[in-house]
Amino acid sequence: MMTYNPRNERIKREYLAYMREARRFSEASLDSVAQALHRFEAYTGFRDFRRFHIQQAVAFKTHLGEEVSPRTGEGLSKATRYSTLAALKNFFHWLASRPGFKSKISYSDAEYFNLSEKDARVAKARRERPAPTLEQIRHVLATMPARTDIELRDRALIAFTALTGARDSATASFKLKHLDLVEGLLEQDAREVKTKFSKTFTTWFFPVGNDIRGIVEDWVRYLREEKLWGLDDPLFPVTRNVVGSSRQFEAAGLDRKPWRNAGAIRRIFKEAFSRAGLPYYNPHSFRTTLALLGERLCPNPEAFKAWSQNFGHEKVLTTLTSYGKVAPNRQAEIIRALGRPRSADAHLLQLAQELVEKVRGSV
């Protein structure tokens, strides 16, 4: 049984190189594209891409609608179907311009990978992202032990995420020199830190309370003064494992090395929230918490613009659409306030108008 097509592999390699170098796709995104292409090839029996016909695209869409996910045992979600078909559409659109394919595939052929307009709207609909409240984060921090090096690190890790909103991939790569306790800021330097889209920007500590900030400051002082670590040492080092008396690996403090990825960070979050008796909130959810906090604290559009830039966002609209969502009870307050006489809410209406104008100008 055929499991790959050599001619297809060559053109796929060329396409993935194009997506990496010209389109600047991340490795995770490239993996998703490669998976979509393989899924289509497997369905067609690894038929040569030169023999592509629009009926293959139509039949494959039907197949995806009937396919069952091995993980959930249910049908594939519309979001999964949409992303798979979008990857194939982009590939065949690119393929139509390549030598040897121009006479066999037209640009319009790629359009047959489109989902119906209704299904596409469902797939792209933004859904509320669960996020912890600051009170829940404080509860988690209060229940975390802080006796050993590892326990101090884990508690500081969660406090640091609430204080800076840093992504977990970036957090794994921070060094002590990137944190300035005097100025209250974090330098996210893309030359050394794994920031999204390799952006370089400065994050000032979010106003989440001196208790949370104090945990981070105590951790940094502990590394600098007690452990005598330098500026180039990792802010959150890995656990050092040694072979114990039972001839099994055991945790033995910290090693002067950074984490390779964010996997350990997510495990720490999961264990901490479970210990506190709360649902698991991943590190990224803290950014939603901070965005909602900004909506309450920022008195004018300029303040919210600064708040947005603290996330590394170039446009306010990114913060509003990606993380911002008015809670139902606050939504009710705002709508009721809008129905009162203007004189009673002139300030509120003025701020709303300013924000609307600011968002329009950023689009």
C-alpha positions as CSV (number, residue, x, y, z in Angstrom):
1,M,0.0,0.0,0.0
2,M,1.4,3.4,-1.0
3,T,2.3,5.6,2.0
4,Y,4.0,8.5,0.2
5,N,4.6,9.9,-3.2
6,P,8.2,10.9,-4.0
7,R,7.2,13.7,-6.5
8,N,4.7,15.1,-4.0
9,E,7.3,15.1,-1.3
10,R,9.7,17.2,-3.4
11,I,7.1,19.9,-4.1
12,K,5.9,19.8,-0.5
13,R,9.4,20.4,0.7
14,E,9.7,23.4,-1.6
15,Y,6.4,24.8,-0.4
16,L,7.2,24.4,3.3
17,A,10.5,26.2,2.6
18,Y,8.6,29.0,1.0
19,M,6.2,29.3,3.9
20,R,9.1,29.3,6.4
21,E,11.4,31.7,4.6
22,A,9.1,34.0,2.6
23,R,5.9,33.9,4.7
24,R,7.7,33.6,8.0
25,F,5.6,30.8,9.4
26,S,6.5,29.3,12.7
27,E,7.5,25.6,13.1
28,A,4.2,24.9,14.8
29,S,2.3,26.5,11.9
30,L,4.4,24.5,9.4
31,D,3.5,21.3,11.2
32,S,-0.2,22.1,10.9
33,V,0.2,22.7,7.1
34,A,2.2,19.5,6.7
35,Q,-0.5,17.6,8.6
36,A,-3.2,19.0,6.4
37,L,-1.3,18.1,3.2
38,H,-0.7,14.6,4.4
39,R,-4.4,14.2,5.4
40,F,-5.4,15.1,1.8
41,E,-2.8,12.8,0.3
42,A,-3.9,9.9,2.4
43,Y,-7.5,10.4,1.3
44,T,-6.5,10.4,-2.4
45,G,-4.2,7.4,-2.0
46,F,-1.1,9.6,-2.5
47,R,-2.1,10.5,-6.0
48,D,0.3,12.9,-7.8
49,F,-0.6,16.5,-7.2
50,R,-0.4,16.9,-11.0
51,R,-3.5,14.8,-11.3
52,F,-5.5,17.0,-9.0
53,H,-9.2,17.6,-10.0
54,I,-11.8,19.8,-8.3
55,Q,-13.9,16.8,-7.6
56,Q,-11.1,15.6,-5.2
57,A,-11.5,18.9,-3.2
58,V,-15.3,18.5,-3.1
59,A,-15.2,14.9,-2.0
60,F,-12.5,15.6,0.6
61,K,-14.7,18.3,2.1
62,T,-17.5,15.7,2.5
63,H,-15.0,13.2,3.9
64,L,-13.8,15.7,6.6
65,G,-17.5,16.3,7.6
66,E,-17.9,12.6,8.2
67,E,-14.5,11.9,9.8
68,V,-14.3,11.1,13.5
69,S,-11.6,12.4,15.8
70,P,-9.6,9.6,17.4
71,R,-9.1,11.8,20.5
72,T,-12.7,12.7,21.2
73,G,-14.6,10.0,19.4
74,E,-16.8,12.8,17.8
75,G,-16.9,14.5,14.4
76,L,-14.2,17.0,13.5
77,S,-15.0,20.5,14.7
78,K,-15.7,23.1,12.1
79,A,-12.6,25.0,13.2
80,T,-10.4,21.9,12.4
81,R,-12.1,21.4,9.1
82,Y,-11.7,25.1,8.3
83,S,-8.0,25.3,9.1
84,T,-7.3,22.0,7.2
85,L,-9.1,23.2,4.1
86,A,-7.6,26.7,4.3
87,A,-4.1,25.2,4.3
88,L,-4.9,23.1,1.2
89,K,-6.5,26.1,-0.6
90,N,-3.3,28.1,0.0
91,F,-1.1,25.2,-1.2
92,F,-3.0,24.6,-4.4
93,H,-3.2,28.3,-5.1
94,W,0.6,28.5,-4.8
95,L,1.0,25.3,-6.8
96,A,-0.9,26.8,-9.8
97,S,2.0,29.2,-10.3
98,R,4.7,26.6,-10.3
99,P,6.4,25.2,-13.5
100,G,4.8,21.8,-14.4
101,F,1.5,22.7,-12.7
102,K,0.4,25.8,-14.5
103,S,-1.2,23.8,-17.4
104,K,-2.9,21.4,-15.0
105,I,-4.2,23.5,-12.0
106,S,-5.8,26.9,-12.2
107,Y,-6.0,29.5,-9.4
108,S,-9.8,29.1,-9.3
109,D,-9.4,25.3,-8.6
110,A,-8.2,26.1,-5.1
111,E,-11.5,27.8,-4.3
112,Y,-13.2,24.5,-4.2
113,F,-11.6,23.9,-0.8
114,N,-13.8,26.6,0.7
115,L,-16.2,25.7,3.4
116,S,-19.8,26.9,3.1
117,E,-20.2,30.5,4.2
118,K,-22.3,29.4,7.1
119,D,-19.8,26.8,8.3
120,A,-16.9,29.3,7.9
121,R,-18.7,31.8,10.1
122,V,-19.1,29.2,12.8
123,A,-15.5,28.1,12.5
124,K,-14.2,31.6,12.8
125,A,-16.5,32.8,15.6
126,R,-14.7,34.1,18.6
127,R,-15.6,32.3,21.8
128,E,-15.2,33.5,25.3
129,R,-11.9,32.4,26.8
130,P,-12.0,31.3,30.4
131,A,-9.6,33.3,32.6
132,P,-9.0,33.4,36.3
133,T,-9.9,36.4,38.4
134,L,-7.1,38.2,40.4
135,E,-8.7,36.9,43.6
136,Q,-8.4,33.3,42.3
137,I,-4.7,33.9,41.4
138,R,-4.1,35.3,44.9
139,H,-5.8,32.2,46.3
140,V,-3.5,29.9,44.3
141,L,-0.4,31.8,45.4
142,A,-1.5,31.6,49.0
143,T,-1.9,27.8,48.9
144,M,1.5,27.2,47.2
145,P,4.3,26.1,49.6
146,A,7.4,28.2,49.6
147,R,10.1,26.4,51.5
148,T,12.5,24.8,48.9
149,D,14.2,26.3,45.9
150,I,11.7,24.6,43.6
151,E,8.7,25.7,45.5
152,L,9.9,29.3,45.6
153,R,10.5,29.2,41.8
154,D,7.0,27.8,41.1
155,R,5.2,30.4,43.2
156,A,7.3,33.2,41.6
157,L,6.5,31.8,38.2
158,I,2.7,32.3,38.6
159,A,3.2,35.7,40.3
160,F,5.5,36.8,37.4
161,T,2.9,35.8,34.8
162,A,0.2,37.8,36.5
163,L,2.6,40.8,36.9
164,T,3.8,40.9,33.3
165,G,1.4,38.9,31.2
166,A,4.4,37.3,29.4
167,R,3.7,34.4,27.2
168,D,5.0,31.0,28.5
169,S,7.4,30.5,25.6
170,A,9.0,33.8,26.4
171,T,9.0,33.1,30.2
172,A,11.0,30.0,29.6
173,S,13.8,32.0,28.0
174,F,14.1,35.1,30.3
175,K,17.3,35.9,32.1
176,L,17.8,37.9,35.2
177,K,19.1,40.8,33.2
178,H,15.7,41.2,31.4
179,L,13.9,42.2,34.7
180,D,14.4,45.7,36.2
181,L,13.0,45.8,39.7
182,V,13.9,49.4,40.2
183,E,12.0,50.7,37.1
184,G,9.4,48.0,37.3
185,L,9.8,46.7,33.8
186,L,10.6,43.6,31.7
187,E,12.7,43.9,28.5
188,Q,11.4,41.4,26.0
189,D,14.4,41.4,23.7
190,A,13.7,39.1,20.7
191,R,17.5,38.6,20.2
192,E,17.5,36.5,23.4
193,V,13.8,35.9,24.3
194,K,11.3,33.7,22.4
195,T,8.7,36.4,21.8
196,K,5.8,36.0,19.3
197,F,6.7,37.1,15.8
198,S,10.2,37.9,17.2
199,K,8.9,41.3,18.5
200,T,11.1,43.4,20.8
201,F,9.2,45.5,23.3
202,T,9.1,46.7,26.9
203,T,6.5,45.6,29.5
204,W,6.0,47.7,32.6
205,F,4.6,45.8,35.6
206,F,0.8,45.7,35.5
207,P,-0.8,47.2,38.6
208,V,-2.0,43.9,40.1
209,G,-0.9,44.6,43.7
210,N,2.2,44.9,45.8
211,D,1.7,41.4,47.2
212,I,2.1,39.8,43.8
213,R,4.9,42.1,42.8
214,G,6.6,41.3,46.1
215,I,6.7,37.6,45.4
216,V,8.6,38.3,42.2
217,E,11.0,40.7,43.8
218,D,11.7,38.3,46.6
219,W,12.5,35.6,44.1
220,V,15.0,37.8,42.2
221,R,16.7,38.9,45.4
222,Y,16.9,35.2,46.4
223,L,18.7,34.3,43.2
224,R,21.0,37.3,43.3
225,E,21.8,37.5,47.0
226,E,21.4,33.9,48.3
227,K,22.3,31.8,45.2
228,L,24.8,34.5,43.9
229,W,23.5,34.1,40.4
230,G,24.5,36.6,37.7
231,L,22.5,38.7,35.1
232,D,23.0,36.0,32.4
233,D,21.5,33.2,34.5
234,P,17.9,32.1,33.8
235,L,15.1,33.9,35.6
236,F,13.3,30.5,35.9
237,P,15.8,27.7,35.9
238,V,15.1,24.0,35.3
239,T,14.9,21.4,38.1
240,R,18.2,19.6,38.8
241,N,17.6,15.8,38.8
242,V,20.0,13.3,40.4
243,V,20.0,9.6,41.1
244,G,18.9,9.1,44.6
245,S,19.4,6.3,47.1
246,S,16.6,4.4,45.5
247,R,18.4,4.5,42.2
248,Q,15.6,6.7,40.8
249,F,15.8,10.2,39.6
250,E,15.0,12.8,42.3
251,A,14.6,16.5,42.3
252,A,17.6,18.2,43.9
253,G,17.2,21.9,43.7
254,L,17.8,24.1,40.7
255,D,20.2,23.9,37.7
256,R,21.6,27.0,36.0
257,K,19.9,26.2,32.8
258,P,16.7,27.6,31.2
259,W,13.7,25.5,30.2
260,R,13.8,24.3,26.5
261,N,10.1,24.9,26.1
262,A,7.0,25.8,28.0
263,G,5.9,22.3,28.9
264,A,7.1,22.4,32.4
265,I,5.6,25.8,33.0
266,R,2.1,24.5,32.1
267,R,2.5,21.5,34.4
268,I,3.4,23.9,37.3
269,F,0.2,25.9,36.6
270,K,-1.9,22.8,36.3
271,E,-0.6,21.4,39.6
272,A,-1.0,24.8,41.4
273,F,-4.6,25.3,40.4
274,S,-5.5,21.7,41.2
275,R,-3.9,22.0,44.6
276,A,-6.0,25.2,45.2
277,G,-9.2,23.4,44.2
278,L,-9.7,25.5,41.1
279,P,-10.2,24.6,37.4
280,Y,-6.9,24.7,35.4
281,Y,-6.1,28.0,33.8
282,N,-3.2,28.0,31.5
283,P,-0.5,30.7,31.5
284,H,-2.0,32.4,28.4
285,S,-5.3,32.9,30.2
286,F,-3.6,35.4,32.5
287,R,-3.4,37.8,29.5
288,T,-7.2,37.7,29.3
289,T,-7.3,38.5,33.0
290,L,-5.1,41.5,32.5
291,A,-7.0,42.7,29.4
292,L,-10.2,42.7,31.4
293,L,-8.5,44.5,34.2
294,G,-7.3,47.2,31.8
295,E,-10.9,47.7,30.6
296,R,-11.9,48.5,34.1
297,L,-8.9,50.6,35.1
298,C,-8.0,52.7,32.0
299,P,-9.8,56.1,32.2
300,N,-9.3,57.1,28.6
301,P,-8.3,55.6,25.2
302,E,-4.6,56.8,25.6
303,A,-4.3,54.8,28.8
304,F,-5.8,51.7,27.1
305,K,-3.4,52.2,24.2
306,A,-0.5,52.1,26.7
307,W,-2.0,49.0,28.3
308,S,-2.3,47.3,24.9
309,Q,1.4,48.1,24.1
310,N,2.3,46.4,27.3
311,F,1.2,43.2,25.8
312,G,3.3,43.8,22.7
313,H,0.3,44.7,20.6
314,E,0.8,47.3,17.9
315,K,-3.0,48.0,17.7
316,V,-5.5,48.5,20.4
317,L,-8.0,46.5,18.3
318,T,-5.7,43.4,18.8
319,T,-6.2,43.6,22.5
320,L,-9.9,44.3,22.3
321,T,-10.7,41.4,19.9
322,S,-8.2,38.9,21.2
323,Y,-8.7,39.2,24.9
324,G,-11.2,42.0,25.7
325,K,-14.8,41.0,26.5
326,V,-17.3,42.8,28.7
327,A,-18.6,40.6,31.4
328,P,-22.4,40.1,31.4
329,N,-23.0,42.0,34.6
330,R,-20.8,44.9,33.5
331,Q,-22.5,44.8,30.1
332,A,-25.8,45.3,31.9
333,E,-24.5,48.3,33.9
334,I,-23.2,50.0,30.8
335,I,-26.4,49.5,28.8
336,R,-28.5,50.8,31.8
337,A,-26.2,53.8,32.2
338,L,-26.6,54.7,28.5
339,G,-30.4,54.9,29.1
340,R,-30.1,57.6,31.8
341,P,-30.1,61.3,31.2
342,R,-26.9,62.4,29.5
343,S,-26.0,64.9,32.2
344,A,-25.7,62.0,34.7
345,D,-23.2,60.0,32.5
346,A,-21.5,62.7,30.4
347,H,-18.1,61.5,31.4
348,L,-18.9,57.9,30.6
349,L,-20.3,58.7,27.2
350,Q,-17.4,60.9,26.4
351,L,-14.9,58.1,27.2
352,A,-17.0,55.7,25.1
353,Q,-16.9,58.1,22.1
354,E,-13.2,58.7,22.5
355,L,-12.6,54.9,22.5
356,V,-14.7,54.4,19.4
357,E,-12.8,57.1,17.5
358,K,-9.4,55.6,18.7
359,V,-10.4,52.1,17.5
360,R,-11.6,53.5,14.1
361,G,-8.3,55.3,13.7
362,S,-6.3,52.1,14.4
363,V,-8.1,49.9,11.8
